[in-house]
């Protein structure tokens, strides 16, 4: 079984001139992935087939988990195999004359991407992951404040540092200092970057 890459992609029209493309994409998505569909009928290749776009040589091994259609954008969540389906997203954006940003997370490959550099649609740029609580009690305050949650997302380094300061009494001026204070066996910090 492959590792699962969690992709969130947002398609939007750059201006009113491209609103027709957004409407066409909305109709294609609603036609291919009606509400209440079984999971086995949610593969990305279904949309490509519907649009008569060849999938030869393109990574489309992924399933649509959820979507939200708004007036000015389309938000899609996919589970894909190993890597984000960036080429497929680029092809769809081009087909409908739309812009696209996406966020992808595949912890097994240490892959954390966010192409929304301005954070307009996808603002996450840091993640903290808490694993099993250490037996020595050194992180009890933080784990109690987490209230059973293990994954925490932040839109800025400042917000993440503030969270660790308030919840765990970790005083750090930046991520490097915070990492020195934390035990990597129990807490991991990831930064979302734009490799494109």
N, C-alpha and C positions, 0 to 999 in steps of 0.2 A: 504494500500500500504506500502511496506517495505521501509526502508531507503536504499539509493543507496550507495554502497561502490565502489569507483573508484580504480580499480586495474591496475597496469602496471607490466607486468611480462616479463622477458628476459630469454630465454633459450640459452645456448651456450655450445659448446664442450670444455672440459677441455684441450684437445690437439688433434692432428691430428688423433689419434687412434679412436676417437669417431665422426669423421666427417660424417660417414655414418648415424649415428643416427640423426644428424642435418638435413641431406638431406631428410631422411625419414619423419621427422616431418614437414619439409617445404612442402613436397608433400601432406601429410595428411591435413595440414591447407589449402593449395590452393584448394584441392579437396572438402573440407567441406564448405569453405567460399569463393567462387569465387567473384571477384570484381563485384560490382553492385548488389549484393544479397540484398533482402529486409531485413530489421531489424528483422522481425519475424522469419527469418531463421538463426539467428546467435547465438543460444543458445550453451553453453558449452557442454551440453549433446549430441549434434549432433556429436562432435568430439569423445566423448567417445563411442558412438554407432558405428561410422565409424571404430574405432580401436578395437571394440568388447571388451570393458572394462565395467564391471558392474558399475553402479552408485549407487547401493544400499548402503545407509548409508553415502554417500559422498555428500558434499555441492557442487552442480554444477549449482545452480540457478544464472545464469549470462549470459550476452550477450557480444559477441565480437563486439567491436565498431570500432576498427581499428587495422591493423597489418602492420608491416614492416619486410620484409625478406631480410637480408643481407647475405654476404658470410659466416660470422663467428658467426652470432647470429640471433635470431628471437625475435622481440619485439611485444607484444600483449597488447592491452588495452581492459579491460573488465569493464562493469558495473555489479556488483554482488549485491545480496540481503544481507544487514546487515553487512556481514563480508567478508574478502578476501577468495577466494577459494583455500587456501593454500594446503589442502590435495589433491585437484585435480591437482594442479601444481606439487606437489611432485610425484604423480602417473605418470604424463606425463614425467617428468624428468627421472624417473626411467625406464619407458617404452623405452625411446630412448637413455638411457645412457648419459644423459646430465646434466649439472649443471643449476641451476635456481636461480635468485634473483627477488624480487618483491617489489613494493611500493604500499601501500594501504592507502586510505583516505576516512573516513566516518565521516564528521563533526558532525552529529547528535549524534553519539556515542563517540565523541572525540577520534577517532581512527586514528592515524597517524603512519604508519609503513614504514620502509625501511630496507630491509635485505641485501642490498649491502653495507656492512660495509666499503669497500674500495672506494666506489663511482665510480667504473669503468664504470658501465652501467647506474646507477641511482644515481646521485650525490646530489639530494635534501635532506636537513636535517632540514630546517626551513621554516615556512610559516607565513606570516603576512596577516591578513584579516582586511580590512577597512570596517566598516558598515556605516550607515548614518552619514553624517557630523554634528558635534555638532553646535547648533545655536549660541553659545557664541564666535565663531571665533577662538578658541584656537588651532585648528588643521588645519586652512585654508591653511597654507603654504604646509603642507604635502598632503592634499587632492588635491590641485591644481597641485602639482608635480606628483601625481598619475594619473592625466589626465583621470579620469573616471574608471580606473582599480580598482579592489577591492582585488584581490588575487595576492600575490607576493611570489615567491619561491626563496630560497637561498641555496647555497651549503655549506655555512659555517656561523658560528656565526659572524665572523669578517665581512663578506660581508653584512650581515643583519644590523649589527651595523653601518657600513659605509653608507648604504642606508638611514637609519633613520637620521644619522648625516647630510648627504648631502641634503636630501629632506625635512626634518622637523626640522633641527637644534636641534635634541635630542642628547645630549652628554652622552654616557653611556659606561662603561668599560666592561659590560657583560649583559647578558639577564635579570638577576635579577634587575639590576639597570634600564635597559630600561623599564621593566614592571612597576616599580615604577613611572616612568615619564609619561607613557601612561595611558589614560583613558580606562579601560577595557570595558566600555560600547560602545566604538567606535572602538577600535583596539584590536585584539587578536593575540597572538603569539603562534604558535604551533611548537613543536619539533618532528621530525620523529625519532622513536626509533626502535630497533630490539628486539622484545619480544621473539624471538626464539633462 
